Amino acid sequence: MQLTGRSGSGSPAVKVCGLTEVEEARACAAAGAWGIGLVFAEASPRRVSADRARAIAEALGPGVARVGVFVDPDPSATAEVARRTGLTHIQVHGAADPDAVRRASGLPVIEGVRVDGPDAIARARASAADLVLLDAAVAGAHGGTGTNFDWDLIERETLGRPFGVAGGLRPDNVAEAVRRLRPALVDVSSGVESGPGRKDIARVAAFLDAVDASVTAPA
């Protein structure tokens, strides 16, 4: 799975998740985000309909990843939504079979892994997904919680594969996450919002600047 950071080699890709407005999605892409996330989970305050997701996806340039986020996905139904809305990647949470989703859709699959202890690292290592996204374990939630997981777990035990990091990332702490964990991707949602699903583009730009600075700053 190809990931490209804004500042080039060594810079993690940035995904801004939970977009609900066309103009905000365009602004995130223009600021240099690798991709935007469109949430289809019923319980999420950032959920979008298929029609809204298609409108957002169609407004973006061809180089921007359009990642659909699903909880407990049915592979065939998920593939149909991806086709209708123009997704380029699928992100799965909960009870999911990444390989089945990939075969049904023909798209790369990201699996969200709730990090609640050392066993989560083993689950992430064994995932059949193209990329694993490590996120905080919060009861009843699958992302967008504004909560960090224990970064020490990754520092103590090498995952052995490219991974993404989510959970509680903001412009003021993402540089530390990148320096400590060296992820291939960083994923932000509530950390750049003015309200659920509404992105503050100044905060998005500050987040991207902080990611770039984390790579260029001396160790």
C-alpha positions in Angstrom: 0.0 0.0 0.0 1.5 3.3 -1.1 1.7 6.1 1.4 3.1 9.5 0.7 4.0 12.2 3.2 3.7 15.9 2.4 7.4 16.6 2.8 8.5 13.5 0.9 10.9 10.7 2.0 10.7 9.9 5.7 7.5 11.9 6.3 4.4 9.9 7.4 1.2 10.3 5.4 -1.6 12.2 7.0 -5.2 11.1 6.9 -7.9 13.5 8.1 -10.8 11.4 9.1 -14.5 12.1 9.6 -15.1 14.6 6.8 -18.7 15.6 6.3 -18.4 18.8 4.1 -17.2 19.0 0.5 -15.3 22.3 1.0 -13.6 21.1 4.1 -12.5 18.0 2.3 -11.1 20.0 -0.5 -9.2 22.3 1.9 -7.7 19.3 3.7 -6.5 17.9 0.4 -5.1 21.3 -0.7 -3.2 21.5 2.6 -1.4 18.3 1.7 -3.3 15.5 3.4 -2.6 12.1 1.8 -6.2 11.1 2.3 -9.6 11.9 3.8 -11.8 9.5 5.8 -15.5 9.0 5.2 -17.3 7.3 8.1 -20.2 5.0 7.4 -20.6 3.6 10.9 -24.2 4.1 12.1 -23.3 5.2 15.7 -20.7 7.9 14.7 -21.6 11.6 14.9 -19.4 11.9 11.7 -21.4 9.4 9.7 -22.2 10.4 6.1 -24.7 9.0 3.7 -23.6 7.3 0.5 -24.8 10.3 -1.5 -22.8 12.7 0.7 -19.7 10.5 0.5 -19.9 10.4 -3.3 -20.2 14.2 -3.5 -17.1 14.6 -1.3 -15.1 12.0 -3.2 -16.0 13.4 -6.6 -14.8 16.9 -5.4 -11.3 15.7 -4.8 -8.4 15.4 -7.1 -7.2 11.9 -8.3 -4.2 11.9 -6.0 -6.1 12.1 -2.8 -7.0 8.8 -1.0 -10.7 8.4 -0.2 -10.9 6.0 2.7 -14.3 4.5 3.8 -14.5 3.6 7.5 -16.8 0.7 8.4 -17.5 -1.1 11.7 -18.4 -4.9 11.6 -18.5 -4.8 7.8 -20.1 -7.3 5.5 -17.6 -7.7 2.7 -20.1 -7.7 -0.2 -22.1 -4.7 1.1 -19.0 -2.8 1.9 -17.7 -3.4 -1.7 -20.9 -2.1 -3.1 -20.7 1.1 -1.0 -17.1 1.5 -2.1 -18.1 1.2 -5.8 -21.0 3.6 -5.5 -19.0 6.3 -3.6 -15.6 6.1 -5.4 -13.5 4.9 -2.4 -9.9 4.1 -3.0 -9.3 2.3 0.4 -11.4 0.6 3.1 -10.8 0.9 6.8 -12.4 -1.7 9.0 -13.1 -1.9 12.7 -14.7 -4.4 15.1 -15.5 -7.9 13.8 -13.9 -7.8 10.4 -12.1 -10.1 7.9 -9.7 -7.8 6.1 -8.9 -10.4 3.5 -12.5 -11.0 2.6 -13.2 -7.3 2.4 -10.1 -6.9 0.1 -11.2 -9.8 -2.1 -14.8 -8.4 -2.4 -13.8 -4.8 -3.1 -10.4 -5.1 -4.9 -9.2 -2.3 -2.7 -6.4 -2.0 -0.1 -7.7 -2.5 3.5 -6.7 -0.8 6.7 -7.6 -2.5 9.9 -8.1 -0.5 13.1 -6.6 -2.2 16.2 -7.7 -1.1 19.6 -4.6 -1.0 21.7 -5.5 -2.2 25.2 -2.3 -3.9 26.1 0.5 -6.1 24.7 -1.9 -8.6 23.2 -3.0 -5.9 20.8 0.5 -5.7 19.4 0.3 -9.4 18.6 -3.1 -8.9 16.9 -1.8 -6.1 14.8 1.3 -8.1 13.8 -0.9 -11.0 12.6 -3.5 -8.9 10.8 -4.2 -9.7 7.1 -4.8 -6.0 6.3 -2.6 -4.0 4.1 -2.0 -1.6 6.9 -2.9 -1.7 10.6 -4.0 1.5 12.4 -3.3 1.5 16.1 -5.9 3.4 18.1 -7.0 3.9 21.7 -9.3 1.3 23.2 -12.4 3.2 24.4 -15.6 1.3 25.4 -18.3 1.6 22.8 -16.2 3.6 20.3 -14.1 2.9 17.2 -12.0 6.1 16.7 -12.7 9.8 17.0 -12.4 9.7 20.8 -9.6 12.1 21.3 -7.8 9.6 23.5 -4.2 8.4 23.3 -3.1 4.8 23.7 0.0 3.8 25.6 2.8 4.7 23.1 5.3 2.9 25.3 3.9 -0.4 24.1 5.2 0.2 20.5 8.5 1.6 21.8 9.0 -1.6 23.9 8.1 -4.1 21.2 8.7 -3.6 17.5 5.7 -4.3 15.4 7.7 -5.6 12.4 5.4 -4.1 9.7 4.3 -0.6 8.6 1.5 0.9 10.7 -0.5 3.9 11.3 -1.3 5.7 14.6 -4.5 7.4 15.6 -6.1 8.4 18.9 -5.8 11.8 20.5 -3.4 13.2 18.0 -3.4 17.0 17.8 -1.1 19.7 16.4 0.7 20.0 19.7 1.5 16.3 20.2 1.7 14.7 16.7 5.4 15.6 16.4 6.2 13.6 19.5 4.2 10.6 18.2 6.1 10.7 14.9 9.5 11.0 16.5 8.8 8.2 19.1 6.9 5.7 17.0 7.9 6.3 13.3 4.6 5.4 11.8 3.9 5.2 8.1 0.6 7.2 8.7 -0.9 9.5 11.3 -4.7 9.7 11.4 -6.5 12.7 13.0 -10.2 13.5 13.5 -11.3 15.2 16.7 -7.9 16.9 17.1 -8.5 19.3 14.2 -12.2 19.9 14.7 -14.4 22.8 15.7 -17.2 20.3 16.3 -17.9 16.6 15.4 -17.4 16.3 11.7 -16.4 19.9 11.2 -12.8 20.5 10.5 -10.9 23.7 11.5 -8.6 24.1 8.4 -6.1 26.2 10.4 -5.7 23.3 12.8 -5.4 20.9 9.9 -2.6 23.1 8.5 -0.9 23.3 11.9 -1.1 19.5 12.2 0.5 19.0 8.8 3.2 21.5 9.6 4.0 19.7 12.9 4.3 16.4 11.1 6.8 17.9 8.6 8.7 19.6 11.5 9.0 16.3 13.3 10.9 14.8 10.4 13.2 17.7 9.7 14.0 18.6 13.4 17.3 17.2 14.8 17.0 14.1 17.0 
